[in-house]
Amino acid sequence: MTKEDIMKPENLVYQKPRLLNDNPMHYCPGCSHGVVHKLIAEVIDEMNMSEKAIGISPVGCAVFMYNYLDIDCQEAAHGRAPALASAIKRLWPDRLVFTYQGDGDLACIGTAETIHALNRGENITIIFINNAIYGMTGGQMAPTTLLGMKTATCPYGRIPEIHGYPLKMTEIAATLQGTCYVTRQSVHTVAAIRKAKKAIRKAFENSMQGKGSNLVEIVSTCSSGWKMTPDAANKWMEEHMFPFYPLGDLKDI
């Protein structure tokens, strides 16, 4: 059997998503962003929405989404992605509109934008990467940083009397009347990746069917910010993040 025989389309097992550009990714080794980018690209292509998808990403590691996804993208001011997404969806209701945001951006600088867009029932999807830290700007404490977790701005660990408690944005979103689908997933294993892809697909379909707002949280690692190897970061996430941020659907209407 020749190489040409093996490479026939009918023998294809897996390939890079068509909507994922060839640009080398700048993300740190073990970062979850690249995996989630791949899932978004696959879902949009499978839904045949490549010409009508619009992604909005603000400041932070998430902003570079436009460099890797071959769809229309818009950059928003820090924390303002949900407001921009709301405007775009209202102007073009036939578009698949989603935001792609980190926890510092979504849960701190953009807290109000996030809550009000979800509560209004805007027909958008918010994809929320939660790695419990400000990754791009030096590893500072975020609203999602766990109690006792050390960062550049809480070197002795997060202390509730000083810093307050970690913010569970997904639980808050599940209580809002405007949300139709709220879920928390991860991409640390193959099984988790498959579940995350299904969640993204469901959220996108809901938004196109006008059912209301969708929030897909992805509990993630930040090897650089946590100062761990990718493998150690995954284990730490399983041992510490998942008990506080349990995976699964919180709301599904």
Residue pairs with C-beta under 8 A, 6 or more apart in sequence:
5 11
17 38
17 41
17 42
17 45
18 41
18 45
18 50
18 70
19 41
19 42
19 44
19 45
19 50
19 69
19 70
19 71
20 37
20 38
20 41
20 68
20 69
20 70
21 67
21 68
21 69
21 70
23 67
23 68
25 33
25 34
25 37
25 68
26 64
27 33
27 34
27 61
28 222
28 223
28 224
29 223
29 230
30 221
30 223
30 229
30 230
30 231
30 233
30 234
31 61
31 220
31 221
31 222
31 223
32 129
32 131
32 186
32 187
32 188
32 218
32 220
32 221
33 61
33 62
33 129
33 220
34 68
35 187
35 193
36 100
36 127
36 129
36 187
36 196
36 218
36 220
37 65
37 68
37 69
39 187
39 193
39 196
39 197
39 200
40 55
40 69
40 98
40 100
40 127
40 200
41 69
41 70
42 197
43 197
43 200
43 201
43 204
44 50
44 53
44 69
44 71
44 96
44 204
46 201
47 96
47 201
47 204
47 205
47 208
49 96
49 204
49 208
50 70
50 71
52 94
52 95
52 96
53 71
53 72
53 95
53 96
53 97
53 98
54 71
54 72
54 73
54 74
54 88
54 92
54 95
54 96
54 97
54 98
55 65
55 66
55 69
55 71
55 72
55 73
55 74
55 98
55 99
55 100
56 73
56 74
56 75
56 76
56 81
56 84
56 85
56 88
56 97
56 98
56 99
56 100
57 63
57 64
57 65
57 66
57 73
57 75
57 76
57 81
57 99
57 100
57 101
58 75
58 76
58 77
58 78
58 79
58 80
58 81
58 99
58 101
58 105
58 110
59 77
59 78
59 79
59 105
59 136
60 78
60 101
60 102
60 104
60 105
60 134
60 135
60 136
60 137
61 102
61 129
61 135
61 136
62 100
62 101
62 102
62 105
62 129
63 75
65 73
65 100
66 73
66 75
74 84
74 88
76 83
76 84
76 99
78 105
78 109
78 110
79 105
79 106
79 108
79 109
79 110
79 111
79 113
80 110
80 113
81 99
81 100
81 101
81 105
81 106
81 110
81 113
81 126
82 99
82 110
82 113
82 114
82 116
82 117
82 118
82 122
82 124
82 126
83 113
83 117
84 99
85 97
85 98
85 99
85 117
85 122
85 124
85 126
86 117
86 120
86 122
86 124
88 95
88 97
89 95
89 97
89 122
89 123
89 124
89 207
90 122
93 123
93 210
96 204
96 207
96 208
97 123
97 124
97 125
97 207
98 124
98 125
98 126
98 127
98 203
98 204
98 207
99 124
99 125
99 126
99 127
100 127
100 129
101 110
101 114
101 126
101 127
101 128
101 129
102 128
102 129
102 130
102 131
102 134
102 135
102 136
103 128
103 129
103 130
103 131
103 132
103 133
103 142
103 143
103 144
103 169
104 133
104 134
104 135
104 137
104 140
104 142
104 143
106 114
106 126
106 128
106 169
107 114
107 128
107 130
107 142
107 143
107 144
107 167
107 169
108 142
108 143
111 143
111 167
111 169
114 126
114 169
114 173
115 172
115 173
115 176
117 124
117 126
117 213
118 126
118 173
118 176
118 178
118 179
118 213
118 215
119 176
119 177
119 178
119 179
119 213
120 178
120 213
121 177
121 178
121 179
121 180
121 212
121 213
122 178
122 212
122 213
123 206
123 207
123 208
123 210
123 211
123 212
123 213
124 207
124 213
124 214
125 200
125 203
125 204
125 206
125 207
125 213
125 214
125 215
125 216
126 213
126 214
126 215
126 216
127 200
127 203
127 216
127 218
128 169
128 170
128 215
128 216
128 217
128 218
129 218
129 220
130 144
130 169
130 217
130 218
130 219
130 220
130 245
131 144
131 219
131 220
131 221
131 222
131 225
132 142
132 144
132 145
132 146
132 149
132 166
132 222
132 241
133 139
133 140
133 141
133 142
133 144
133 145
133 151
133 222
133 225
133 226
134 140
134 141
134 142
134 151
134 225
135 222
135 224
135 225
138 152
139 151
139 152
139 222
139 224
139 225
139 226
139 227
140 151
140 152
140 153
141 149
141 151
141 152
141 153
141 154
141 158
141 163
142 151
143 166
143 167
143 169
144 166
144 167
144 169
144 245
145 151
145 154
145 158
145 163
145 166
146 158
146 166
146 240
146 241
146 244
147 157
147 158
147 159
147 160
147 165
147 166
148 157
148 158
149 157
149 158
149 240
150 156
150 157
150 158
151 158
151 225
154 162
154 163
158 166
166 244
168 245
169 215
169 217
170 182
170 183
170 184
170 215
170 217
170 245
170 250
171 250
173 179
173 182
173 213
173 215
173 250
173 251
174 182
174 250
174 251
176 213
178 212
178 213
179 212
179 213
179 214
179 215
179 251
180 206
180 211
180 212
180 213
180 214
180 251
180 252
180 253
181 202
181 203
181 206
181 211
181 212
181 214
181 215
181 216
181 249
181 251
181 252
181 253
182 214
182 215
182 249
182 250
182 251
182 252
183 199
183 202
183 203
183 215
183 216
183 217
183 248
183 249
183 250
183 251
183 252
184 217
184 218
184 219
184 245
184 246
184 247
184 248
184 250
185 192
185 195
185 196
185 199
185 216
185 217
185 218
185 219
185 247
186 192
186 196
186 218
186 219
186 220
186 237
186 242
186 247
187 193
187 196
187 218
187 220
188 221
188 234
188 237
188 238
192 247
195 247
196 216
196 218
199 216
199 249
200 216
202 214
202 252
203 214
203 215
203 216
204 214
206 212
206 214
207 213
207 214
211 253
212 253
217 245
219 237
219 241
219 242
219 245
219 247
220 237
221 228
221 230
221 233
221 234
221 236
221 237
222 233
223 229
223 230
223 233
226 233
226 236
228 236
